[in-house]
Amino acid sequence: MTYKIDPAKIENFEAYAKAWIPLVERFGGTHHGYFLPHEGPNDLAYAAFSFPSLAAYETYRTESAADSDCNAA
């Protein structure tokens, strides 16, 4: 997943990112981390996470959209 972020608000993105790590894991995924390139555009961040199958990912997408913790994040 790619995020466009405000470089002046890295702390806000960090809080958001930390909130999603356990949420992805709660739905059966593995969160591999976030990456903010140190070269090139400084307004992009990348999230890397995986699920055991496409079906598991689709379940995550559906259930997380209705989850109160996910919506709060």
All heavy atoms as a GROMACS GRO file, in nm:
protein
  575
    1MET      N    1   0.084  -0.116   0.000
    1MET     CA    2   0.000   0.000   0.000
    1MET      C    3   0.090   0.124   0.000
    1MET      O    4   0.192   0.128   0.067
    1MET     CB    5  -0.089  -0.003   0.124
    1MET     CG    6  -0.192   0.105   0.126
    1MET     SD    7  -0.321   0.077   0.248
    1MET     CE    8  -0.412  -0.052   0.168
    2THR      N    9   0.052   0.224  -0.073
    2THR     CA   10   0.128   0.348  -0.081
    2THR      C   11   0.047   0.460  -0.016
    2THR      O   12  -0.074   0.471  -0.037
    2THR     CB   13   0.156   0.384  -0.228
    2THR    OG1   14   0.225   0.277  -0.289
    2THR    CG2   15   0.239   0.509  -0.238
    3TYR      N   16   0.116   0.542   0.062
    3TYR     CA   17   0.054   0.655   0.129
    3TYR      C   18   0.123   0.783   0.086
    3TYR      O   19   0.245   0.788   0.080
    3TYR     CB   20   0.069   0.644   0.282
    3TYR     CG   21   0.002   0.525   0.341
    3TYR    CD1   22   0.072   0.407   0.361
    3TYR    CD2   23  -0.132   0.530   0.379
    3TYR    CE1   24   0.010   0.297   0.417
    3TYR    CE2   25  -0.194   0.421   0.435
    3TYR     CZ   26  -0.122   0.304   0.454
    3TYR     OH   27  -0.183   0.196   0.509
    4LYS      N   28   0.046   0.886   0.058
    4LYS     CA   29   0.101   1.020   0.036
    4LYS      C   30   0.090   1.091   0.169
    4LYS      O   31  -0.018   1.103   0.225
    4LYS     CB   32   0.023   1.094  -0.072
    4LYS     CG   33   0.086   1.225  -0.109
    4LYS     CD   34   0.030   1.275  -0.239
    4LYS     CE   35   0.089   1.407  -0.275
    4LYS     NZ   36   0.210   1.400  -0.353
    5ILE      N   37   0.204   1.135   0.221
    5ILE     CA   38   0.207   1.195   0.354
    5ILE      C   39   0.264   1.336   0.349
    5ILE      O   40   0.332   1.373   0.253
    5ILE     CB   41   0.290   1.109   0.452
    5ILE    CG1   42   0.434   1.095   0.404
    5ILE    CG2   43   0.227   0.972   0.472
    5ILE    CD1   44   0.526   1.028   0.502
    6ASP      N   45   0.236   1.411   0.451
    6ASP     CA   46   0.292   1.545   0.467
    6ASP      C   47   0.424   1.529   0.541
    6ASP      O   48   0.424   1.486   0.657
    6ASP     CB   49   0.195   1.632   0.546
    6ASP     CG   50   0.243   1.775   0.563
    6ASP    OD1   51   0.364   1.802   0.547
    6ASP    OD2   52   0.159   1.860   0.596
    7PRO      N   53   0.538   1.561   0.479
    7PRO     CA   54   0.667   1.544   0.546
    7PRO      C   55   0.678   1.621   0.677
    7PRO      O   56   0.756   1.583   0.764
    7PRO     CB   57   0.768   1.598   0.443
    7PRO     CG   58   0.699   1.585   0.312
    7PRO     CD   59   0.553   1.607   0.342
    8ALA      N   60   0.598   1.724   0.696
    8ALA     CA   61   0.600   1.799   0.821
    8ALA      C   62   0.518   1.730   0.931
    8ALA      O   63   0.519   1.774   1.045
    8ALA     CB   64   0.546   1.939   0.798
    9LYS      N   65   0.448   1.623   0.893
    9LYS     CA   66   0.362   1.553   0.989
    9LYS      C   67   0.399   1.405   1.001
    9LYS      O   68   0.312   1.319   1.014
    9LYS     CB   69   0.216   1.568   0.948
    9LYS     CG   70   0.167   1.711   0.951
    9LYS     CD   71   0.021   1.720   0.913
    9LYS     CE   72  -0.025   1.864   0.917
    9LYS     NZ   73  -0.167   1.876   0.880
   10ILE      N   74   0.527   1.377   0.999
   10ILE     CA   75   0.575   1.239   1.009
   10ILE      C   76   0.526   1.175   1.139
   10ILE      O   77   0.490   1.057   1.142
   10ILE     CB   78   0.730   1.233   1.000
   10ILE    CG1   79   0.776   1.278   0.861
   10ILE    CG2   80   0.782   1.094   1.031
   10ILE    CD1   81   0.732   1.190   0.748
   11GLU      N   82   0.521   1.251   1.248
   11GLU     CA   83   0.477   1.197   1.377
   11GLU      C   84   0.333   1.147   1.368
   11GLU      O   85   0.299   1.044   1.427
   11GLU     CB   86   0.491   1.301   1.489
   11GLU     CG   87   0.634   1.347   1.514
   11GLU     CD   88   0.680   1.456   1.416
   11GLU    OE1   89   0.595   1.520   1.349
   11GLU    OE2   90   0.802   1.475   1.406
   12ASN      N   91   0.248   1.218   1.297
   12ASN     CA   92   0.109   1.176   1.279
   12ASN      C   93   0.103   1.044   1.203
   12ASN      O   94   0.026   0.955   1.238
   12ASN     CB   95   0.029   1.282   1.204
   12ASN     CG   96   0.017   1.411   1.279
   12ASN    OD1   97   0.106   1.450   1.355
   12ASN    ND2   98  -0.091   1.482   1.257
   13PHE      N   99   0.182   1.035   1.097
   13PHE     CA  100   0.184   0.911   1.020
   13PHE      C  101   0.238   0.796   1.104
   13PHE      O  102   0.188   0.684   1.096
   13PHE     CB  103   0.266   0.927   0.890
   13PHE     CG  104   0.267   0.800   0.810
   13PHE    CD1  105   0.155   0.761   0.739
   13PHE    CD2  106   0.378   0.718   0.809
   13PHE    CE1  107   0.154   0.642   0.668
   13PHE    CE2  108   0.379   0.600   0.737
   13PHE     CZ  109   0.265   0.562   0.666
   14GLU      N  110   0.339   0.823   1.185
   14GLU     CA  111   0.396   0.719   1.270
   14GLU      C  112   0.290   0.664   1.366
   14GLU      O  113   0.280   0.542   1.384
   14GLU     CB  114   0.515   0.774   1.348
   14GLU     CG  115   0.584   0.670   1.433
   14GLU     CD  116   0.705   0.724   1.507
   14GLU    OE1  117   0.738   0.842   1.491
   14GLU    OE2  118   0.765   0.646   1.581
   15ALA      N  119   0.210   0.750   1.425
   15ALA     CA  120   0.103   0.704   1.515
   15ALA      C  121   0.002   0.619   1.440
   15ALA      O  122  -0.042   0.514   1.488
   15ALA     CB  123   0.036   0.823   1.581
   16TYR      N  124  -0.037   0.664   1.321
   16TYR     CA  125  -0.130   0.588   1.236
   16TYR      C  126  -0.071   0.453   1.201
   16TYR      O  127  -0.137   0.350   1.213
   16TYR     CB  128  -0.159   0.670   1.110
   16TYR     CG  129  -0.232   0.595   1.003
   16TYR    CD1  130  -0.369   0.580   1.007
   16TYR    CD2  131  -0.162   0.538   0.896
   16TYR    CE1  132  -0.437   0.510   0.909
   16TYR    CE2  133  -0.229   0.468   0.797
   16TYR     CZ  134  -0.366   0.454   0.804
   16TYR     OH  135  -0.433   0.384   0.707
   17ALA      N  136   0.054   0.452   1.159
   17ALA     CA  137   0.119   0.329   1.118
   17ALA      C  138   0.127   0.229   1.233
   17ALA      O  139   0.098   0.110   1.216
   17ALA     CB  140   0.259   0.360   1.064
   18LYS      N  141   0.165   0.276   1.351
   18LYS     CA  142   0.176   0.187   1.467
   18LYS      C  143   0.040   0.128   1.505
   18LYS      O  144   0.032   0.015   1.552
   18LYS     CB  145   0.237   0.261   1.585
   18LYS     CG  146   0.386   0.282   1.570
   18LYS     CD  147   0.443   0.353   1.691
   18LYS     CE  148   0.594   0.368   1.677
   18LYS     NZ  149   0.653   0.438   1.791
   19ALA      N  150  -0.066   0.203   1.484
   19ALA     CA  151  -0.199   0.154   1.516
   19ALA      C  152  -0.240   0.038   1.425
   19ALA      O  153  -0.311  -0.054   1.467
   19ALA     CB  154  -0.301   0.267   1.506
   20TRP      N  155  -0.194   0.040   1.299
   20TRP     CA  156  -0.237  -0.061   1.204
   20TRP      C  157  -0.162  -0.193   1.215
   20TRP      O  158  -0.213  -0.297   1.174
   20TRP     CB  159  -0.228  -0.007   1.061
   20TRP     CG  160  -0.356   0.061   1.026
   20TRP    CD1  161  -0.382   0.195   1.032
   20TRP    CD2  162  -0.478  -0.002   0.988
   20TRP    NE1  163  -0.512   0.219   0.999
   20TRP    CE2  164  -0.574   0.099   0.970
   20TRP    CE3  165  -0.516  -0.132   0.966
   20TRP    CZ2  166  -0.705   0.072   0.932
   20TRP    CZ3  167  -0.647  -0.159   0.928
   20TRP    CH2  168  -0.739  -0.057   0.911
   21ILE      N  169  -0.043  -0.193   1.270
   21ILE     CA  170   0.034  -0.318   1.278
   21ILE      C  171  -0.044  -0.426   1.353
   21ILE      O  172  -0.066  -0.535   1.298
   21ILE     CB  173   0.174  -0.293   1.336
   21ILE    CG1  174   0.255  -0.210   1.237
   21ILE    CG2  175   0.245  -0.425   1.368
   21ILE    CD1  176   0.389  -0.159   1.292
   22PRO      N  177  -0.090  -0.402   1.476
   22PRO     CA  178  -0.166  -0.509   1.544
   22PRO      C  179  -0.302  -0.537   1.480
   22PRO      O  180  -0.353  -0.648   1.490
   22PRO     CB  181  -0.181  -0.458   1.688
   22PRO     CG  182  -0.161  -0.311   1.680
   22PRO     CD  183  -0.070  -0.286   1.564
   23LEU      N  184  -0.359  -0.438   1.413
   23LEU     CA  185  -0.488  -0.461   1.348
   23LEU      C  186  -0.473  -0.560   1.233
   23LEU      O  187  -0.553  -0.653   1.219
   23LEU     CB  188  -0.547  -0.329   1.297
   23LEU     CG  189  -0.589  -0.231   1.407
   23LEU    CD1  190  -0.628  -0.097   1.346
   23LEU    CD2  191  -0.700  -0.288   1.493
   24VAL      N  192  -0.373  -0.542   1.151
   24VAL     CA  193  -0.348  -0.637   1.041
   24VAL      C  194  -0.323  -0.776   1.098
   24VAL      O  195  -0.377  -0.876   1.049
   24VAL     CB  196  -0.229  -0.590   0.954
   24VAL    CG1  197  -0.183  -0.700   0.860
   24VAL    CG2  198  -0.266  -0.466   0.875
   25GLU      N  199  -0.243  -0.784   1.204
   25GLU     CA  200  -0.212  -0.913   1.264
   25GLU      C  201  -0.336  -0.978   1.325
   25GLU      O  202  -0.352  -1.100   1.319
   25GLU     CB  203  -0.100  -0.897   1.365
   25GLU     CG  204   0.031  -0.859   1.298
   25GLU     CD  205   0.144  -0.823   1.392
   25GLU    OE1  206   0.120  -0.810   1.514
   25GLU    OE2  207   0.257  -0.809   1.343
   26ARG      N  208  -0.424  -0.897   1.383
   26ARG     CA  209  -0.548  -0.950   1.441
   26ARG      C  210  -0.635  -1.019   1.336
   26ARG      O  211  -0.706  -1.115   1.365
   26ARG     CB  212  -0.625  -0.837   1.509
   26ARG     CG  213  -0.744  -0.889   1.588
   26ARG     CD  214  -0.810  -0.780   1.666
   26ARG     NE  215  -0.899  -0.706   1.579
   26ARG     CZ  216  -0.943  -0.584   1.603
   26ARG    NH1  217  -0.904  -0.519   1.709
   26ARG    NH2  218  -1.025  -0.525   1.521
   27PHE      N  219  -0.626  -0.971   1.214
   27PHE     CA  220  -0.705  -1.031   1.105
   27PHE      C  221  -0.629  -1.141   1.031
   27PHE      O  222  -0.670  -1.184   0.925
   27PHE     CB  223  -0.749  -0.922   1.007
   27PHE     CG  224  -0.861  -0.837   1.061
   27PHE    CD1  225  -0.835  -0.716   1.120
   27PHE    CD2  226  -0.992  -0.880   1.055
   27PHE    CE1  227  -0.937  -0.637   1.171
   27PHE    CE2  228  -1.096  -0.803   1.106
   27PHE     CZ  229  -1.069  -0.681   1.164
   28GLY      N  230  -0.516  -1.185   1.088
   28GLY     CA  231  -0.445  -1.299   1.031
   28GLY      C  232  -0.332  -1.264   0.936
   28GLY      O  233  -0.272  -1.352   0.876
   29GLY      N  234  -0.302  -1.138   0.921
   29GLY     CA  235  -0.194  -1.097   0.831
   29GLY      C  236  -0.062  -1.083   0.903
   29GLY      O  237  -0.055  -1.086   1.027
   30THR      N  238   0.041  -1.069   0.826
   30THR     CA  239   0.176  -1.041   0.878
   30THR      C  240   0.215  -0.903   0.829
   30THR      O  241   0.216  -0.878   0.709
   30THR     CB  242   0.278  -1.144   0.828
   30THR    OG1  243   0.237  -1.274   0.871
   30THR    CG2  244   0.417  -1.114   0.880
   31HIS      N  245   0.242  -0.815   0.923
   31HIS     CA  246   0.283  -0.680   0.887
   31HIS      C  247   0.435  -0.676   0.883
   31HIS      O  248   0.500  -0.706   0.982
   31HIS     CB  249   0.228  -0.578   0.987
   31HIS     CG  250   0.212  -0.442   0.930
   31HIS    ND1  251   0.319  -0.368   0.887
   31HIS    CD2  252   0.102  -0.369   0.904
   31HIS    CE1  253   0.274  -0.252   0.839
   31HIS    NE2  254   0.142  -0.252   0.848
   32HIS      N  255   0.491  -0.641   0.769
   32HIS     CA  256   0.636  -0.641   0.750
   32HIS      C  257   0.699  -0.504   0.775
   32HIS      O  258   0.820  -0.492   0.779
   32HIS     CB  259   0.670  -0.690   0.608
   32HIS     CG  260   0.612  -0.824   0.579
   32HIS    ND1  261   0.662  -0.939   0.633
   32HIS    CD2  262   0.504  -0.859   0.505
   32HIS    CE1  263   0.590  -1.042   0.591
   32HIS    NE2  264   0.493  -0.995   0.514
   33GLY      N  265   0.616  -0.402   0.790
   33GLY     CA  266   0.668  -0.271   0.822
   33GLY      C  267   0.629  -0.164   0.723
   33GLY      O  268   0.563  -0.189   0.622
   34TYR      N  269   0.674  -0.044   0.755
   34TYR     CA  270   0.653   0.073   0.672
   34TYR      C  271   0.788   0.123   0.625
   34TYR      O  272   0.887   0.111   0.696
   34TYR     CB  273   0.584   0.186   0.751
   34TYR     CG  274   0.441   0.154   0.785
   34TYR    CD1  275   0.408   0.087   0.902
   34TYR    CD2  276   0.339   0.190   0.698
   34TYR    CE1  277   0.276   0.058   0.932
   34TYR    CE2  278   0.207   0.162   0.729
   34TYR     CZ  279   0.176   0.096   0.845
   34TYR     OH  280   0.046   0.068   0.874
   35PHE      N  281   0.790   0.178   0.507
   35PHE     CA  282   0.914   0.226   0.450
   35PHE      C  283   0.896   0.368   0.400
   35PHE      O  284   0.802   0.398   0.328
   35PHE     CB  285   0.958   0.134   0.335
   35PHE     CG  286   0.971  -0.008   0.379
   35PHE    CD1  287   0.866  -0.096   0.367
   35PHE    CD2  288   1.089  -0.052   0.438
   35PHE    CE1  289   0.876  -0.228   0.411
   35PHE    CE2  290   1.101  -0.183   0.482
   35PHE     CZ  291   0.994  -0.270   0.468
   36LEU      N  292   0.983   0.456   0.445
   36LEU     CA  293   0.985   0.594   0.398
   36LEU      C  294   1.118   0.614   0.328
   36LEU      O  295   1.223   0.613   0.393
   36LEU     CB  296   0.971   0.690   0.517
   36LEU     CG  297   0.834   0.689   0.580
   36LEU    CD1  298   0.837   0.615   0.711
   36LEU    CD2  299   0.785   0.829   0.597
   37PRO      N  300   1.117   0.628   0.197
   37PRO     CA  301   1.242   0.642   0.124
   37PRO      C  302   1.322   0.763   0.170
   37PRO      O  303   1.266   0.867   0.204
   37PRO     CB  304   1.198   0.661  -0.021
   37PRO     CG  305   1.059   0.608  -0.026
   37PRO     CD  306   1.002   0.631   0.110
   38HIS      N  307   1.453   0.747   0.173
   38HIS     CA  308   1.538   0.860   0.211
   38HIS      C  309   1.591   0.934   0.088
   38HIS      O  310   1.655   1.037   0.101
   38HIS     CB  311   1.653   0.814   0.301
   38HIS     CG  312   1.751   0.726   0.235
   38HIS    ND1  313   1.729   0.590   0.221
   38HIS    CD2  314   1.870   0.752   0.177
   38HIS    CE1  315   1.833   0.537   0.156
   38HIS    NE2  316   1.918   0.632   0.129
   39GLU      N  317   1.564   0.878  -0.029
   39GLU     CA  318   1.601   0.944  -0.154
   39GLU      C  319   1.475   0.958  -0.239
   39GLU      O  320   1.384   0.877  -0.231
   39GLU     CB  321   1.706   0.862  -0.230
   39GLU     CG  322   1.839   0.855  -0.160
   39GLU     CD  323   1.940   0.773  -0.238
   39GLU    OE1  324   1.903   0.707  -0.336
   39GLU    OE2  325   2.057   0.775  -0.198
   40GLY      N  326   1.471   1.059  -0.320
   40GLY     CA  327   1.356   1.081  -0.405
   40GLY      C  328   1.246   1.155  -0.331
   40GLY      O  329   1.273   1.225  -0.234
   41PRO      N  330   1.120   1.135  -0.373
   41PRO     CA  331   1.009   1.208  -0.310
   41PRO      C  332   1.002   1.177  -0.160
   41PRO      O  333   1.015   1.062  -0.119
   41PRO     CB  334   0.886   1.154  -0.382
   41PRO     CG  335   0.935   1.096  -0.508
   41PRO     CD  336   1.075   1.049  -0.481
   42ASN      N  337   0.983   1.280  -0.080
   42ASN     CA  338   0.976   1.259   0.064
   42ASN      C  339   0.832   1.265   0.114
   42ASN      O  340   0.808   1.283   0.233
   42ASN     CB  341   1.064   1.359   0.140
   42ASN     CG  342   1.015   1.501   0.127
   42ASN    OD1  343   0.928   1.531   0.046
   42ASN    ND2  344   1.072   1.589   0.206
   43ASP      N  345   0.736   1.249   0.024
   43ASP     CA  346   0.597   1.253   0.065
   43ASP      C  347   0.527   1.119   0.042
   43ASP      O  348   0.406   1.111   0.042
   43ASP     CB  349   0.522   1.365  -0.007
   43ASP     CG  350   0.516   1.344  -0.157
   43ASP    OD1  351   0.593   1.262  -0.211
   43ASP    OD2  352   0.434   1.411  -0.222
   44LEU      N  353   0.606   1.013   0.024
   44LEU     CA  354   0.549   0.881   0.003
   44LEU      C  355   0.598   0.786   0.110
   44LEU      O  356   0.714   0.790   0.150
   44LEU     CB  357   0.587   0.826  -0.135
   44LEU     CG  358   0.538   0.903  -0.256
   44LEU    CD1  359   0.590   0.838  -0.383
   44LEU    CD2  360   0.387   0.910  -0.258
   45ALA      N  361   0.509   0.700   0.156
   45ALA     CA  362   0.544   0.593   0.248
   45ALA      C  363   0.479   0.465   0.193
   45ALA      O  364   0.376   0.471   0.126
   45ALA     CB  365   0.493   0.622   0.388
   46TYR      N  366   0.540   0.354   0.222
   46TYR     CA  367   0.492   0.226   0.173
   46TYR      C  368   0.470   0.131   0.290
   46TYR      O  369   0.553   0.123   0.380
   46TYR     CB  370   0.592   0.164   0.076
   46TYR     CG  371   0.624   0.255  -0.040
   46TYR    CD1  372   0.733   0.341  -0.034
   46TYR    CD2  373   0.544   0.255  -0.152
   46TYR    CE1  374   0.761   0.426  -0.141
   46TYR    CE2  375   0.571   0.340  -0.258
   46TYR     CZ  376   0.680   0.425  -0.252
   46TYR     OH  377   0.708   0.510  -0.356
   47ALA      N  378   0.358   0.060   0.289
   47ALA     CA  379   0.331  -0.043   0.388
   47ALA      C  380   0.346  -0.178   0.320
   47ALA      O  381   0.301  -0.197   0.207
   47ALA     CB  382   0.189  -0.030   0.442
   48ALA      N  383   0.410  -0.270   0.390
   48ALA     CA  384   0.426  -0.406   0.338
   48ALA      C  385   0.361  -0.503   0.436
   48ALA      O  386   0.400  -0.509   0.552
   48ALA     CB  387   0.573  -0.439   0.318
   49PHE      N  388   0.259  -0.572   0.390
   49PHE     CA  389   0.199  -0.676   0.472
   49PHE      C  390   0.149  -0.787   0.380
   49PHE      O  391   0.133  -0.767   0.259
   49PHE     CB  392   0.087  -0.622   0.562
   49PHE     CG  393  -0.024  -0.550   0.490
   49PHE    CD1  394  -0.135  -0.618   0.443
   49PHE    CD2  395  -0.019  -0.413   0.473
   49PHE    CE1  396  -0.238  -0.552   0.380
   49PHE    CE2  397  -0.122  -0.345   0.411
   49PHE     CZ  398  -0.232  -0.415   0.363
   50SER      N  399   0.131  -0.905   0.439
   50SER     CA  400   0.088  -1.019   0.358
   50SER      C  401  -0.015  -1.102   0.435
   50SER      O  402  -0.026  -1.091   0.557
   50SER     CB  403   0.208  -1.106   0.320
   50SER     OG  404   0.273  -1.156   0.436
   51PHE      N  405  -0.088  -1.181   0.361
   51PHE     CA  406  -0.187  -1.272   0.416
   51PHE      C  407  -0.161  -1.410   0.355
   51PHE      O  408  -0.103  -1.420   0.247
   51PHE     CB  409  -0.329  -1.224   0.384
   51PHE     CG  410  -0.372  -1.109   0.469
   51PHE    CD1  411  -0.336  -0.979   0.438
   51PHE    CD2  412  -0.446  -1.131   0.583
   51PHE    CE1  413  -0.373  -0.873   0.518
   51PHE    CE2  414  -0.484  -1.026   0.665
   51PHE     CZ  415  -0.447  -0.897   0.633
   52PRO      N  416  -0.205  -1.516   0.424
   52PRO     CA  417  -0.175  -1.650   0.375
   52PRO      C  418  -0.238  -1.682   0.239
   52PRO      O  419  -0.191  -1.771   0.169
   52PRO     CB  420  -0.228  -1.744   0.483
   52PRO     CG  421  -0.281  -1.660   0.593
   52PRO     CD  422  -0.271  -1.517   0.553
   53SER      N  423  -0.343  -1.610   0.204
   53SER     CA  424  -0.410  -1.636   0.076
   53SER      C  425  -0.485  -1.510   0.032
   53SER      O  426  -0.510  -1.419   0.112
   53SER     CB  427  -0.508  -1.752   0.089
   53SER     OG  428  -0.616  -1.715   0.174
   54LEU      N  429  -0.524  -1.509  -0.092
   54LEU     CA  430  -0.605  -1.398  -0.143
   54LEU      C  431  -0.739  -1.395  -0.071
   54LEU      O  432  -0.790  -1.288  -0.038
   54LEU     CB  433  -0.625  -1.411  -0.294
   54LEU     CG  434  -0.709  -1.303  -0.360
   54LEU    CD1  435  -0.652  -1.164  -0.334
   54LEU    CD2  436  -0.723  -1.328  -0.509
   55ALA      N  437  -0.795  -1.512  -0.042
   55ALA     CA  438  -0.923  -1.517   0.030
   55ALA      C  439  -0.910  -1.455   0.169
   55ALA      O  440  -0.999  -1.382   0.213
   55ALA     CB  441  -0.972  -1.662   0.040
   56ALA      N  442  -0.799  -1.482   0.238
   56ALA     CA  443  -0.776  -1.424   0.371
   56ALA      C  444  -0.763  -1.272   0.361
   56ALA      O  445  -0.814  -1.198   0.446
   56ALA     CB  446  -0.652  -1.485   0.436
   57TYR      N  447  -0.696  -1.224   0.257
   57TYR     CA  448  -0.683  -1.080   0.237
   57TYR      C  449  -0.820  -1.017   0.210
   57TYR      O  450  -0.853  -0.912   0.264
   57TYR     CB  451  -0.587  -1.050   0.123
   57TYR     CG  452  -0.581  -0.903   0.088
   57TYR    CD1  453  -0.520  -0.813   0.174
   57TYR    CD2  454  -0.638  -0.855  -0.029
   57TYR    CE1  455  -0.515  -0.677   0.144
   57TYR    CE2  456  -0.634  -0.720  -0.061
   57TYR     CZ  457  -0.572  -0.632   0.026
   57TYR     OH  458  -0.568  -0.498  -0.004
   58GLU      N  459  -0.900  -1.082   0.127
   58GLU     CA  460  -1.033  -1.028   0.096
   58GLU      C  461  -1.121  -1.026   0.222
   58GLU      O  462  -1.197  -0.931   0.242
   58GLU     CB  463  -1.098  -1.110  -0.015
   58GLU     CG  464  -1.030  -1.088  -0.149
   58GLU     CD  465  -1.078  -1.181  -0.259
   58GLU    OE1  466  -1.145  -1.282  -0.229
   58GLU    OE2  467  -1.047  -1.152  -0.375
   59THR      N  468  -1.107  -1.126   0.308
   59THR     CA  469  -1.180  -1.127   0.435
   59THR      C  470  -1.135  -1.010   0.522
   59THR      O  471  -1.218  -0.940   0.582
   59THR     CB  472  -1.159  -1.260   0.508
   59THR    OG1  473  -1.212  -1.367   0.427
   59THR    CG2  474  -1.228  -1.261   0.644
   60TYR      N  475  -1.004  -0.988   0.529
   60TYR     CA  476  -0.950  -0.874   0.603
   60TYR      C  477  -1.008  -0.743   0.552
   60TYR      O  478  -1.052  -0.659   0.630
   60TYR     CB  479  -0.797  -0.874   0.593
   60TYR     CG  480  -0.734  -0.738   0.609
   60TYR    CD1  481  -0.723  -0.677   0.734
   60TYR    CD2  482  -0.686  -0.669   0.498
   60TYR    CE1  483  -0.665  -0.552   0.748
   60TYR    CE2  484  -0.628  -0.544   0.511
   60TYR     CZ  485  -0.618  -0.486   0.636
   60TYR     OH  486  -0.561  -0.361   0.650
   61ARG      N  487  -1.012  -0.726   0.422
   61ARG     CA  488  -1.062  -0.601   0.364
   61ARG      C  489  -1.209  -0.580   0.401
   61ARG      O  490  -1.249  -0.470   0.438
   61ARG     CB  491  -1.046  -0.602   0.211
   61ARG     CG  492  -0.903  -0.603   0.162
   61ARG     CD  493  -0.836  -0.473   0.175
   61ARG     NE  494  -0.898  -0.380   0.083
   61ARG     CZ  495  -0.877  -0.250   0.081
   61ARG    NH1  496  -0.793  -0.197   0.166
   61ARG    NH2  497  -0.936  -0.172  -0.005
   62THR      N  498  -1.288  -0.683   0.394
   62THR     CA  499  -1.431  -0.673   0.425
   62THR      C  500  -1.453  -0.649   0.574
   62THR      O  501  -1.526  -0.558   0.613
   62THR     CB  502  -1.504  -0.802   0.383
   62THR    OG1  503  -1.486  -0.820   0.242
   62THR    CG2  504  -1.652  -0.795   0.415
   63GLU      N  505  -1.389  -0.731   0.658
   63GLU     CA  506  -1.412  -0.721   0.802
   63GLU      C  507  -1.349  -0.596   0.863
   63GLU      O  508  -1.406  -0.536   0.954
   63GLU     CB  509  -1.362  -0.847   0.872
   63GLU     CG  510  -1.446  -0.969   0.836
   63GLU     CD  511  -1.400  -1.096   0.904
   63GLU    OE1  512  -1.303  -1.092   0.985
   63GLU    OE2  513  -1.460  -1.201   0.877
   64SER      N  514  -1.234  -0.555   0.812
   64SER     CA  515  -1.170  -0.435   0.868
   64SER      C  516  -1.251  -0.309   0.837
   64SER      O  517  -1.250  -0.214   0.915
   64SER     CB  518  -1.026  -0.421   0.818
   64SER     OG  519  -1.021  -0.396   0.679
   65ALA      N  520  -1.322  -0.310   0.726
   65ALA     CA  521  -1.404  -0.193   0.690
   65ALA      C  522  -1.518  -0.173   0.789
   65ALA      O  523  -1.564  -0.060   0.808
   65ALA     CB  524  -1.460  -0.209   0.549
   66ALA      N  525  -1.558  -0.279   0.856
   66ALA     CA  526  -1.668  -0.270   0.952
   66ALA      C  527  -1.620  -0.272   1.097
   66ALA      O  528  -1.701  -0.264   1.189
   66ALA     CB  529  -1.765  -0.386   0.928
   67ASP      N  530  -1.491  -0.281   1.119
   67ASP     CA  531  -1.434  -0.292   1.252
   67ASP      C  532  -1.417  -0.155   1.317
   67ASP      O  533  -1.360  -0.064   1.255
   67ASP     CB  534  -1.299  -0.365   1.244
   67ASP     CG  535  -1.239  -0.390   1.378
   67ASP    OD1  536  -1.273  -0.492   1.439
   67ASP    OD2  537  -1.158  -0.305   1.424
   68SER      N  538  -1.463  -0.140   1.440
   68SER     CA  539  -1.457  -0.009   1.506
   68SER      C  540  -1.312   0.035   1.534
   68SER      O  541  -1.282   0.153   1.522
   68SER     CB  542  -1.538  -0.010   1.635
   68SER     OG  543  -1.486  -0.106   1.726
   69ASP      N  544  -1.224  -0.057   1.569
   69ASP     CA  545  -1.084  -0.022   1.592
   69ASP      C  546  -1.016   0.026   1.462
   69ASP      O  547  -0.939   0.122   1.462
   69ASP     CB  548  -1.004  -0.139   1.651
   69ASP     CG  549  -1.047  -0.173   1.792
   69ASP    OD1  550  -1.099  -0.084   1.863
   69ASP    OD2  551  -1.030  -0.290   1.831
   70CYS      N  552  -1.047  -0.042   1.353
   70CYS     CA  553  -0.990  -0.003   1.223
   70CYS      C  554  -1.043   0.134   1.182
   70CYS      O  555  -0.968   0.218   1.131
   70CYS     CB  556  -1.021  -0.108   1.117
   70CYS     SG  557  -0.939  -0.266   1.143
   71ASN      N  558  -1.171   0.156   1.202
   71ASN     CA  559  -1.228   0.286   1.167
   71ASN      C  560  -1.172   0.397   1.252
   71ASN      O  561  -1.152   0.509   1.205
   71ASN     CB  562  -1.380   0.282   1.178
   71ASN     CG  563  -1.443   0.201   1.066
   71ASN    OD1  564  -1.398   0.208   0.951
   71ASN    ND2  565  -1.544   0.125   1.098
   72ALA      N  566  -1.141   0.368   1.378
   72ALA     CA  567  -1.081   0.468   1.465
   72ALA      C  568  -0.939   0.503   1.421
   72ALA      O  569  -0.896   0.618   1.430
   72ALA     CB  570  -1.080   0.418   1.609
   73ALA      N  571  -0.868   0.402   1.372
   73ALA     CA  572  -0.730   0.426   1.327
   73ALA      C  573  -0.730   0.512   1.202
   73ALA      O  574  -0.643   0.593   1.181
   73ALA     CB  575  -0.660   0.293   1.298
   0.00000   0.00000   0.00000
